[in-house]
Amino acid sequence: MTTQNIFGKLDLHGFLFFPGMNSSISRRNALVLIPFMISSPGAYYQQRTKELKTALNGLLKRKSMLGWLRLGCMVVIVAAIYILLPFGIFVVAITSLVLLFIFSRLLSADLLNSRRIDEHGRLLEVCKEEQQYLSHDYVKFPGGERFLDPQHLYANDLDIFGRASLFQYVNRSVGEQGQQQLAAMFSAPAKVKIIRERQQSLQELAQQSDWLLQLKAIGKKTTVGSSVVNRLVKWSNTPPVFLQFTPWKYLRFLLPAIMIIVTVLFVMDLVGNPIFYSVLLAFGVLEYRLSGAVLPIHDQLGKMTNEMDVVYASLLHIENADFKTPLLLSLQARLKGQQAASGNIRRLKKILDRLDLRYNLVLAIPLNIFLLWNLQQVLDLERWKAEHKKLISEWLQTLAEMEALGSLGTLLFNHPAWVFPDVTENYFECVGEAIGHPLIPAAKRVNNDISLNRQNDILLVTGSNMAGKSTYLRSIGVNIVLALAGAPVCASRFKVSHLQLASSMRITDNLEESTSTFYAELKKLKTIIDIVNEKKQVFILLDEILRGTNSGDRHAGSVALVKQLLHHKAPAIIATHDLQLASLAGEFPENIQNAHFDVQVKDEELFFDYRLKPGVCTSMNASLLMKKIGIEL
């Protein structure tokens, strides 16, 4: 098997640089130069799957062995009692204690082995999902439907969210906050400085494929939903209930001591029934009142210990990573601090575990009456909150950012031929080679180029039905979204300005709002025109504009819009069936380029090559398509 660099090119020393950039720029921007080579992603996942299956079989055999050993230990305990009973109770007791100790060790080993079985099972599931992904089966990942926004400038047109969307193709975040972070990256361009920092961090993450697999596997144990995160953050911002009353820090020890002393004296017949039962009643009433005050706090935090376990394990995994790039180091530093975030989350989880014992009535009644259990845990909770309330949101946000970066790092690992774009502050440039749509399988994908490098450049794309005009626009748009998020792009070379993307491609009516298709498109175009008039750095993608009106008005409106875009120096790609619109290139030869997708007809069959060619399309296929469905022309 031939190994290859994950970014396609190596210099003479085997160091990685940004593709599509000259060596001097690359050396200046690359803060960390790391020599590395990898095999293909498919081979990696196959090898990991094989290793995990072997390890899992060994753990299952160990589980069976430990089960038999525990059973044998219990049999030996019973037999030892029967055999050794004639030698005296002392011998029986010592032997039983030794055997019970052995049994407890076997039980502990079995619990640890079971946890490892669960971990290996989740890792194996992640590997299988990635193998299916490489076969272009990715619809089992969350699609981000909740992020759909009909008013967004480009998300609906470019299929950024929803089923078979860019988000579903890229997302590996199990936690909902990580998904929100990735959605935010795809919804608005990051600053150029952040884009370059992300590019470097993704280069490093793509080398740590095992680490990425483990991060995803940890999250699969229990989904950390937004509701859990919101409850935790809301609780951290509420004022304390018990710590405000200073005497509680003394009474929490004094009152249980009184109850225990009175009970001991009662058992020793040093205190009579009236005193004991009076104290017991008083503590019962006190606990009843305390329980009412504890209930709202527990309702905020109860039944989230599994989620806290996942947060703890995820944070620990990040803290223990060996990062080199600045962005990853800065995120890691947020978690380490003077006290590691993972350790503090684990401490919180243990407090919540103890507080959850109030659901166990067998234990809750004696614990609360004799030890004021609810009070002890709530005081520990409030002390924990006082120490860490300013850091909770930061820890959870850091985890979300790492999960989002992990998704993009996995994207890079799975697509070693993709490149990082050169994102520049200079407006306007959009130049690229072999640009393809990421959601089309590589075997079926047809790549095309683009070359627009002035603010008032407009590319008019004409062509036959189904020839590839809309796919071309979406290919450019989706790769720009990836580029401005800091992700690699599906191209051999890509350079784009830092800009705001805007589009009008997929227009539907809205019966609820009594909005026709034509009016819905006008509303979308008005939004784009407003952005243009505000002189923002925008790049516009338009597909079949003004399709909802008659051909005369449509042509006149399209001509006026193109001239308006030229006047305001707003670059655009416009796909159209209106061949007359292409004649504007004669009026504005320095600003308007004509390109087309055509169709070949042989024996009344259509053949598409989906290649973008210069000039205006001269072959159309609508008549043939109408004949095929039975319209007699």
WOJO-V50620 format. One record per residue. SS is DSSP state (A for helix, B for strand, O for the rest). PHI is phi as a letter, one per 40 degrees, with the letter a starting at -180 (999 if undefined). OMEGA is omega as a letter, one per 20 degrees, with the letter a starting at -180 (NA if undefined). Layout:
BEGIN
{{SS PHI OMEGA} {SS PHI OMEGA}}
END
This chain:
BEGIN
{{O 999 r} {O c r} {O c r} {B a r} {O c a} {O c r} {O b r} {O g a} {O b r} {O b r} {O c a} {O c a} {O c r} {O g r} {O c a} {O c r} {O b r} {O c r} {O c r} {O g a} {O b r} {O c a} {A c a} {A c r} {A c a} {A c a} {A c a} {A c a} {A c a} {O c a} {O c a} {O b r} {O b a} {O b r} {O c r} {O a r} {O b r} {B b r} {O c a} {O c r} {A d a} {A c r} {A c r} {A c a} {A c r} {A c r} {A c r} {A c r} {A c r} {A c a} {A c a} {A c r} {A c r} {A c r} {A c a} {A c r} {A c r} {A c r} {A c r} {A c r} {A c r} {A c r} {A c r} {A c r} {A c r} {A c r} {A c r} {A c r} {A c r} {A c r} {A c r} {A c r} {A c r} {A c r} {A c r} {A c r} {A c a} {A c a} {A c a} {A c r} {A c a} {A c a} {A c a} {A c a} {A d r} {A c a} {A c r} {O h a} {A c a} {A c r} {A c r} {A c a} {A c a} {A c r} {A c a} {A c r} {A c r} {A c a} {A c r} {A c r} {A c r} {A c r} {A c a} {A c r} {A c r} {A c r} {A c r} {A c r} {A c r} {A c r} {A c r} {A c r} {A c r} {A c r} {A c r} {A c r} {A c r} {A c a} {A c r} {A c r} {A c r} {A c r} {A c r} {A c r} {A c r} {A c r} {A c r} {A c r} {A c a} {A c r} {A c r} {A c r} {A d r} {A c r} {O c r} {O g r} {O b a} {O b a} {O c r} {O c r} {O c r} {O d a} {O c r} {O g a} {A d a} {A c r} {A c r} {O c r} {O b a} {O d a} {O c a} {O c a} {O c a} {O a a} {O d a} {O c a} {O c a} {O c a} {O f a} {O c a} {O b r} {O h a} {O c a} {O f a} {O b r} {A c a} {A c a} {A c r} {A c a} {A c a} {O c r} {O b r} {O c r} {O c r} {O c a} {A c r} {A c r} {A c r} {A c r} {A c r} {A c r} {A c r} {A c r} {A c r} {A c a} {A c a} {A c a} {O a a} {O c r} {O c r} {O c a} {A d r} {A c r} {A c r} {A d a} {A c r} {A c r} {A c r} {A d r} {A c a} {A c r} {A c r} {A d a} {A c a} {A c a} {A c r} {A c a} {O b a} {A c r} {A c r} {A c r} {A c r} {A c a} {A c r} {A c r} {A c a} {A c r} {A c a} {A c a} {O c a} {O c r} {O a r} {O c r} {O c a} {O c r} {A c a} {A c r} {A c r} {A c a} {A c r} {A c a} {A c a} {A c r} {A c r} {A c a} {A c a} {A c r} {O c a} {O c r} {O c r} {O c a} {O c a} {O c r} {O c r} {O c a} {O d a} {O d a} {A c a} {A c r} {A c a} {A c a} {A c r} {A b a} {A c a} {A c r} {A c r} {A c r} {A c a} {A c a} {A c r} {A c r} {A c r} {A c r} {A c r} {A c r} {A c r} {A c a} {O c a} {O g r} {O c r} {O b a} {O c a} {A d a} {A d a} {A c a} {A c a} {A c r} {A c r} {A c r} {A c r} {A c r} {A c r} {A c r} {A c r} {A c r} {A c a} {A c r} {A c r} {A c r} {A c a} {A c r} {A c r} {A c a} {A c a} {A d a} {A c r} {A c a} {A c r} {A c r} {A c a} {A b a} {O c r} {O f r} {O b a} {A c r} {A c r} {A c r} {A c r} {A c r} {A c r} {A c r} {A d a} {A c r} {A c r} {A c r} {A c r} {A c r} {A c a} {A c a} {O c a} {O c r} {O b a} {O c r} {O b a} {O c a} {A d a} {A c a} {A c r} {A c r} {A c r} {A c r} {A c a} {A c r} {A c a} {A c a} {A c r} {O f r} {O c r} {O b a} {O c r} {A d a} {A c r} {A c r} {A c r} {A c r} {A c r} {A c r} {A c r} {A c r} {A c r} {A c r} {A c r} {A d a} {A c r} {A c r} {A c r} {A c r} {A c r} {A c a} {O c a} {A c a} {A c a} {A c a} {A c a} {A c r} {A c a} {A c a} {A c a} {A c a} {A c a} {A b a} {O f a} {A d a} {A d a} {A c a} {A d a} {A c a} {A c r} {A c r} {A c r} {A c a} {A c r} {A c r} {A c a} {A c r} {A c a} {A c a} {A b a} {A c a} {A c a} {A b a} {A d a} {A c a} {A c r} {A c a} {A c r} {A c r} {A c r} {A c r} {A c r} {A c r} {A c r} {A c r} {A c r} {A c r} {A c r} {A c a} {A c r} {A c r} {A c r} {A d r} {A c r} {A c a} {A c a} {O b a} {O c a} {O c r} {O c a} {B b r} {B c r} {O c r} {B c r} {B c a} {B b r} {O c a} {O c a} {O b k} {O b r} {O a r} {B a a} {B b r} {B a r} {B b r} {B f a} {B c r} {O b r} {O c a} {O d a} {O c r} {O c r} {O d a} {O d a} {O c a} {O b a} {O c r} {O b a} {O c r} {B b a} {B b r} {B a r} {B a r} {B b a} {O b r} {O b a} {O c a} {O b r} {O c r} {B b r} {B b r} {B c a} {B b r} {B b r} {B i a} {O c r} {O c r} {O g a} {O c r} {O h a} {A c a} {A c r} {A c r} {A c r} {A c a} {A c r} {A c r} {A c a} {A c a} {A c r} {A c r} {A c r} {A d r} {A c a} {A c a} {A c r} {A c a} {O g a} {O c r} {B c a} {B b a} {O c a} {O a r} {O c r} {B a a} {B a r} {B b a} {B a r} {B c r} {O c a} {O a r} {B b r} {B c r} {B a a} {B a r} {B a a} {O b a} {O b a} {O b r} {O b r} {O c a} {B b a} {O c a} {O c a} {O c a} {O f a} {B b r} {O c r} {A c a} {A c a} {A c r} {A c r} {A c r} {A c r} {A c r} {A c r} {A c r} {A c r} {A d r} {A c a} {A c r} {A c r} {A c r} {A c a} {A c r} {O c r} {O g r} {O c r} {O c a} {B b r} {B b a} {B b r} {B b a} {B b a} {B b r} {O f a} {O c r} {O f a} {O c a} {O c a} {O b a} {O c a} {A c r} {A c r} {A c a} {A c a} {A c a} {A c r} {A c a} {A c r} {A c a} {A c a} {A c r} {A c r} {A c r} {A c r} {A c r} {A c a} {A c a} {O c r} {O f r} {O b a} {O c a} {B a r} {B b a} {B b r} {B c a} {B a r} {O c a} {O c a} {A c r} {A c r} {A c a} {A c r} {A c r} {A c r} {A c r} {A c r} {A c a} {O b a} {O c a} {O c a} {O b a} {B b r} {B b r} {B b r} {B a a} {B a r} {B b a} {O b a} {B b r} {B b a} {B b r} {B a a} {O f r} {O f r} {B b a} {B c r} {B b a} {B b r} {O b r} {O f r} {O b r} {O c a} {B b r} {B c r} {O g a} {O c r} {O c r} {O b a} {O b r} {O b a} {O b a} {A c a} {A c a} {A c r} {A c r} {A c r} {A c a} {A c r} {O c r} {O h r} {O c a} {O c a} {O c NA}}
END
